[in-house]
Amino acid sequence: MSAGSFSWGVQVTDANGVSTTGTLTLTINAAPLVITTTTLPVGQVGVPYSATLSATGGVTPYTWSVVSGSLPQGLTMDPHGVISGTPT
């Protein structure tokens, strides 16, 4: 099942044949967003490098960004979580 709100009509009938209807709504939340990449491959100066970050949960598509520190010179990270370039 995917995340979202789902509504449907229901009816209940008792032993005397009396019935009533109502609407129910169930909200399904997405799983918590978790970064699953814990280590990156070793790079080497002057050798092209590429690594893709991974996450689970939340709602895709994901957008990645650097929020602290900096990547080694010559490397960049795109919004899809791909770190690439040639370390200098």
PEUR-V912744 format. One record per residue. N is the residue number from 0. NEAR is the number of other C-alpha atoms within 12 Angstrom. D_CENTER is the distance of its C-alpha to the mean C-alpha in whole Angstrom. Layout:
N:NEAR:D_CENTER  N:NEAR:D_CENTER
This chain:
0:11:15  1:15:12  2:16:12  3:15:14  4:14:18  5:15:21  6:13:24  7:13:27  8:13:31  9:13:33  10:14:37  11:14:39  12:12:42  13:10:45  14:7:48  15:7:50  16:9:48  17:10:47  18:12:43  19:12:41  20:13:37  21:13:34  22:13:31  23:13:28  24:13:24  25:15:21  26:14:18  27:14:15  28:16:12  29:17:8  30:16:8  31:14:8  32:17:5  33:16:7  34:18:9  35:15:10  36:15:13  37:11:16  38:11:19  39:16:20  40:14:23  41:13:26  42:22:27  43:17:30  44:15:32  45:13:33  46:15:31  47:18:28  48:25:25  49:23:21  50:23:18  51:23:14  52:27:12  53:23:9  54:22:6  55:17:5  56:18:4  57:19:4  58:17:5  59:17:5  60:14:7  61:20:6  62:19:9  63:20:11  64:18:14  65:18:17  66:8:17  67:6:20  68:7:23  69:13:23  70:20:23  71:19:26  72:18:28  73:21:28  74:25:24  75:25:21  76:25:18  77:20:16  78:16:13  79:20:12  80:23:12  81:23:15  82:30:18  83:26:21  84:23:25  85:20:28  86:20:29  87:15:32
